[in-house]
């Protein structure tokens, strides 16, 4: 994101709003979390509110900010943040150490910090995976989130076999709303007629 958005303060603010389970932030809380000067943060918040990314409201003499999910580029910004921060960013940064990954995806439910059921998959990775490296990345994120992450991995042959056989597990994973970290979603879904 740093390559596309020039303001590092704006990048940090976007990452805070789009990767946090909280949805309302006071200016001082934002300053503390992004570790930037208060005037720079206020300037960026004003710009972001002017362009419709944020909305604000007053509560008990405090101005609170929230990211507007109705913002026209919300899905794209969310995908960018997911690919640059948290476990999504870690998977992309450690792609070579993790093996030869053909596809990696995160469930939108997981990205939005919504609870997952026992049969839900938060992360699916397809390719030749080095399991101990993947377990380290997942364990780090589990410690940060203080909850278990449901993840699954398989090689490309098994994935293709299960797609052709219309395996209920794979179909459920494929049709859920997702953000692709690695690989093209159209290729990922090819061979599946829903």
Order of alpha helices (4+ residues) and beta strands (2+ residues): alpha-beta-alpha-alpha-beta-beta-alpha-alpha-alpha-beta-alpha-beta-alpha-beta-alpha-alpha-beta-alpha
